[in-house]
Amino acid sequence: MQAYCMKCRAKREMKNTRSIIMKNRRPATQGQCPVCGTKMFRIGKA
């Protein structure tokens, strides 16, 4: 799944993805940028 990396300022394919539920009960996907290792989020169902 692709997400926007804030550090690289580019859309990248996330690695180590996992589905999470945010505090407001919305689904999201959390992963890691393959280039810089920063946490990435994508709101919505995976």
Order of alpha helices (4+ residues) and beta strands (2+ residues): beta-beta-beta-beta-beta
